[in-house]
Amino acid sequence: MKRIWKKISLVMMLIFTLMTFAPYTARADASPSVSMPSLTQDTDGNYTVSSVDDLNKLRGDIDNGIDYSGKKVILIHDIDISKSSVPLKSFTTNKNFDGTFDGKFNTISSYTDAVSGLFGIVGKDGIVEDVKVNANVTVTDASKVITSTSIEDAAYGLITNQSAGIISKCSTKGMIRTNEDSNGTVAGIVGDSAFTDDDWNEIDGNINNCYSNVTFDNTADGSRCSGICTQTSMNPGRSVDHSYFYGKILGKSNKFHPIISLGDDSASTCAYDSDVLGFSSPSFMGSPVGYTTAQMKDKDSYIKLGFDFDKIWKIDPSVNDGYPYLNPDSSTKTVTKVVVDVQVTVPDKMFVPGTEPIKNTDDCLKTTATFKVVPEFGKDADLISKYNVTCDGNVFFDAPTIGNVPISIDSSKLKINYTPNEDYQFILGKVIPSTAKLLDNGAAALTQDVEKQQVENAKEVENILYDKLKIAQGDVPEFTWDGNKAAAPGMEGTVVLNDYVWEVFSSARSGYTGVRKGFYDDWFKNIQNGLEKMKEAGIAAGDVKMTEWEKLVLAITAIGYDPRDIKSYNLLDIISNKNYLEVSPEYFTPQYDVYALTSYNYMDFIPNDGKHISKDDIEKNIHVWAKNALGSKGADGSVVAENTAPDMWTMALQPIAAYYNPNAKEGDKYYDVKQAMDHAFAQFSNAQTYKGSFWGGFVNTDGTFDLNNPWTNAQVYMTLGMAKANVFDKEYIKDGKTIFDAILEGFDAKNKTTQYDNLTYDPVQICRGIDSLVRDYEGRNSIFDCTDVKNSTVPVNNAIAALPNVDKLTSADKDKVDGVEKSYDALSDAQKSSMKQETVGKLTAAEKKVSGSQGETKPIKITNLTKDSSFKLGNDAKVSVKAENNSGKDKDTSLLVALYDGSDKFVKYVCGKQTIKDGDSSILTGIMKLPEEGIYKLKAFVWDSLENMNPLSDIIDIPVQSNK
């Protein structure tokens, strides 16, 4: 639905309106126009239109930005476009018409322009009146319809597509067709009677005394059709008055309304012919009155609705088929609209909380103000003085944040007062942004003992939440995936992984002790197996959202495993691949990528080939994000008020926090990061409420504030923690409340309960935020820096990879190999079994080479009983060995017959298991099908098990020969 987000809260719009932009400067003052209209003027100074060529000149002037404000354009006589030797040109821009167009009740017929109605956009000072349009239009492509906003908001109307001005005494008839490709909104008079200016003010237009006899032929499921206007004001009231519709809808009518289709306006003074339409509904938007055809031709029906038949309307059975028509002799005087702006000055105020929950109109936020009315255009200053123009209304601080706070004014409730007169109407343009301070109450600072206790309490509430959610306490949830594959090459799919990833990452980083023993090991096996199934199901790397891969790498790393040990997908290659990164539409793909690739120094193992992200690329991103952090836009383009810390802004800058150096100086590599983070710190402080929480700018529909949003808080906490900020700095203590006071509000530490549960979106994000603060306070690694995971396969894999090839090892390398072996031995059996066999095999071979153990007695002595001394490619290789148990105790054994390629890289294996009693021997056999071609060799050896991979015997090498 168009602009539906604006409906959520008018207050939200006003918050964005009154922010720290430079004071508004009138266009005429900022960039005076030297160009004049192309149209001819009559003796009264009015510009005239008498042909299609004149219409083209008028449209060209508007496209070229020529200002018609205060000017009047008159339609001299009827124009039949089909009879013109010059075709009508469409608008090419979305610039406003802010003058007056008087049609003198003349008709423009044979109208077919599908880009816009007679006008594209009528500005807030524009007036279109007394004109008729007869049309035959087919709207086939909403992307070509002139609109002031986005394609999704495209609205087509025969008089104008959009209007924030006045559309009065206009009529239309004819046909408007829509098809499956149009999928927009169409209306008989105005497409959209309100739009938002550059400062997020919604400007409402007015439609009065109009009628339409348009037939809509609609074949598009998504198209909205309305007899008069599709979209009206978001502000309750009436912007469509005393108008009627007597056309009909053909085709799909599920989104048809006879007067208006969207908006909070009433259409109770408007009527429609239910007989012609063929149906009536009490649920029609705006509640217009449905009359029969006979009633529609009865003057009394309209008198009841307040239609003015003295000056504006006439009715005659011989005219307009008996329906009312507009009085061409009407001499109603057009009052000149004078737009004025209002400056508001507000004194600082100490904040005293009211009854919770606090609303945006509570007395604790209400304040006194001085109003000053100023002209939007300099020439109107004398009129303001002459007619004693003043303003009054209620003024509020826009939120209970302590610091500089924007002033919130409901402009729809501001009253412009002036001396009554017949010439001028003074209307509100904009309220010039203003701020004032809500002051801290000066409560005493905390002692160090209290600070320490708050940190301990914060740790405890993490456990309370994990316990309530039963995080990692039972069986590992089944690994599944949902979503669609990439629609085409070079695009990202929408597949998401149901992999319990944030729960695992968060609890692991928090050091949560309630995790079931072996849960993380089982989870990693589940991931390995689940990804294997996903690969077999044909899901390619690019089918999955990049952020899913990045979060998975983080979780695997956090529990002491290595993403490189996933066999089905090369996770590090995926998250470093520029082809994937550049096409990902996810907001925070680049940010999560930095977290994942730097979580355990994985960048040291990414190819520097131009196809993968490099350390230089990350550095460039950090500088870009530092620059963006100084702006006032979130990742989604939303405007960030000076006393808010919305997630979309915080998460976009968050990675730079890890590069923050408070002592950086101009000329240092990351001095820009220091500047950006200092700005962010100030923003966070200014967004902090009297509760100690951080406000994200959210206001509920009932006017109450979402002051202690746990996700907004969590993102700020993570950023502060990554920057190693002082979490008890006086800048983050408001009315005596600290960051930790805000955390504890959602918990009952004494009874170990919390208001959060599994129905809460990503509840463990709360713990990630808290853990970030705790880590900062205790001087530990930040949340995404997993190099503090002591028992991890990552450094072991790195150390094995760093060993020279076995054939180049000497006894001088023994200490190095022994050190790697010691790290390997410190791993759990589950971690050892997760590692790739070729990696473990390299370490085993290295140990044997440097230890001089070839002559040592092994627990299991093996003798080659294989008949063939070698095998040929393409044949079955049957290997048999005699295994003698000399260990002094019974042994579980596994005979492995492994195939290696010419570079000594492991290819595949077969395995046979058997228990051999102490002093006994047994024949162990393994059979393997050899490849058809290539260079290979076989090795036979005995381990205690595939899981533990502890070698019990020497290695027997068996050659493989070509079959040629």
FENUR-V978384 format. One record per run of one state. SS is the DSSP state (2 for helix, 1 for strand, 0 for the rest). FROM is the first residue (numbers start at 1). TO is the last residue. If there is no record, write none. Layout:
# FENUR-V978384
ss->SS from->FROM to->TO
ss->SS from->FROM to->TO
This chain:
# FENUR-V978384
ss->0 from->1 to->3
ss->2 from->4 to->8
ss->0 from->9 to->9
ss->2 from->10 to->17
ss->0 from->18 to->26
ss->2 from->27 to->30
ss->0 from->31 to->39
ss->1 from->40 to->41
ss->0 from->42 to->46
ss->1 from->47 to->49
ss->0 from->50 to->51
ss->2 from->52 to->63
ss->0 from->64 to->71
ss->1 from->72 to->75
ss->0 from->76 to->78
ss->1 from->79 to->80
ss->2 from->81 to->83
ss->0 from->84 to->96
ss->1 from->97 to->97
ss->0 from->98 to->99
ss->1 from->100 to->111
ss->0 from->112 to->118
ss->1 from->119 to->122
ss->0 from->123 to->126
ss->1 from->127 to->139
ss->0 from->140 to->141
ss->2 from->142 to->144
ss->0 from->145 to->150
ss->2 from->151 to->153
ss->0 from->154 to->154
ss->1 from->155 to->157
ss->0 from->158 to->159
ss->1 from->160 to->163
ss->0 from->164 to->165
ss->1 from->166 to->168
ss->0 from->169 to->170
ss->1 from->171 to->178
ss->0 from->179 to->184
ss->1 from->185 to->187
ss->0 from->188 to->189
ss->1 from->190 to->192
ss->0 from->193 to->193
ss->1 from->194 to->196
ss->0 from->197 to->201
ss->1 from->202 to->204
ss->0 from->205 to->205
ss->1 from->206 to->208
ss->0 from->209 to->210
ss->1 from->211 to->218
ss->0 from->219 to->223
ss->1 from->224 to->226
ss->0 from->227 to->228
ss->1 from->229 to->231
ss->0 from->232 to->236
ss->1 from->237 to->237
ss->0 from->238 to->239
ss->1 from->240 to->241
ss->0 from->242 to->243
ss->1 from->244 to->245
ss->0 from->246 to->247
ss->1 from->248 to->251
ss->0 from->252 to->255
ss->1 from->256 to->257
ss->0 from->258 to->259
ss->1 from->260 to->262
ss->0 from->263 to->264
ss->1 from->265 to->265
ss->0 from->266 to->270
ss->1 from->271 to->273
ss->2 from->274 to->277
ss->0 from->278 to->288
ss->1 from->289 to->291
ss->0 from->292 to->292
ss->2 from->293 to->296
ss->0 from->297 to->298
ss->2 from->299 to->303
ss->0 from->304 to->312
ss->1 from->313 to->314
ss->0 from->315 to->319
ss->2 from->320 to->322
ss->0 from->323 to->324
ss->1 from->325 to->326
ss->0 from->327 to->335
ss->1 from->336 to->345
ss->0 from->346 to->348
ss->1 from->349 to->350
ss->0 from->351 to->358
ss->1 from->359 to->359
ss->0 from->360 to->365
ss->1 from->366 to->367
ss->0 from->368 to->369
ss->1 from->370 to->375
ss->0 from->376 to->377
ss->2 from->378 to->386
ss->0 from->387 to->389
ss->1 from->390 to->392
ss->0 from->393 to->394
ss->1 from->395 to->397
ss->0 from->398 to->400
ss->1 from->401 to->401
ss->0 from->402 to->402
ss->1 from->403 to->408
ss->0 from->409 to->410
ss->2 from->411 to->413
ss->0 from->414 to->414
ss->1 from->415 to->417
ss->0 from->418 to->423
ss->1 from->424 to->432
ss->0 from->433 to->434
ss->1 from->435 to->439
ss->0 from->440 to->447
ss->2 from->448 to->469
ss->0 from->470 to->479
ss->1 from->480 to->482
ss->0 from->483 to->494
ss->1 from->495 to->498
ss->0 from->499 to->500
ss->2 from->501 to->510
ss->0 from->511 to->518
ss->2 from->519 to->536
ss->0 from->537 to->540
ss->2 from->541 to->543
ss->1 from->544 to->544
ss->0 from->545 to->545
ss->2 from->546 to->558
ss->0 from->559 to->562
ss->2 from->563 to->565
ss->0 from->566 to->570
ss->2 from->571 to->576
ss->1 from->577 to->577
ss->2 from->578 to->583
ss->0 from->584 to->588
ss->2 from->589 to->597
ss->0 from->598 to->601
ss->2 from->602 to->605
ss->0 from->606 to->611
ss->1 from->612 to->612
ss->0 from->613 to->614
ss->2 from->615 to->629
ss->0 from->630 to->632
ss->1 from->633 to->633
ss->0 from->634 to->638
ss->1 from->639 to->639
ss->0 from->640 to->646
ss->2 from->647 to->659
ss->0 from->660 to->670
ss->2 from->671 to->686
ss->0 from->687 to->687
ss->1 from->688 to->689
ss->0 from->690 to->693
ss->1 from->694 to->694
ss->0 from->695 to->698
ss->1 from->699 to->699
ss->0 from->700 to->703
ss->1 from->704 to->705
ss->0 from->706 to->709
ss->2 from->710 to->722
ss->0 from->723 to->729
ss->2 from->730 to->732
ss->0 from->733 to->733
ss->1 from->734 to->734
ss->0 from->735 to->736
ss->1 from->737 to->737
ss->0 from->738 to->738
ss->2 from->739 to->744
ss->0 from->745 to->746
ss->1 from->747 to->748
ss->0 from->749 to->752
ss->1 from->753 to->754
ss->0 from->755 to->763
ss->2 from->764 to->778
ss->0 from->779 to->785
ss->2 from->786 to->788
ss->0 from->789 to->792
ss->2 from->793 to->802
ss->0 from->803 to->805
ss->2 from->806 to->808
ss->0 from->809 to->810
ss->2 from->811 to->825
ss->0 from->826 to->828
ss->2 from->829 to->834
ss->0 from->835 to->836
ss->2 from->837 to->851
ss->0 from->852 to->852
ss->2 from->853 to->855
ss->0 from->856 to->859
ss->1 from->860 to->864
ss->0 from->865 to->869
ss->1 from->870 to->872
ss->0 from->873 to->875
ss->1 from->876 to->885
ss->0 from->886 to->890
ss->1 from->891 to->901
ss->0 from->902 to->905
ss->1 from->906 to->916
ss->0 from->917 to->920
ss->1 from->921 to->929
ss->0 from->930 to->935
ss->1 from->936 to->943
ss->0 from->944 to->950
ss->1 from->951 to->951
ss->0 from->952 to->955
ss->1 from->956 to->961
ss->0 from->962 to->964
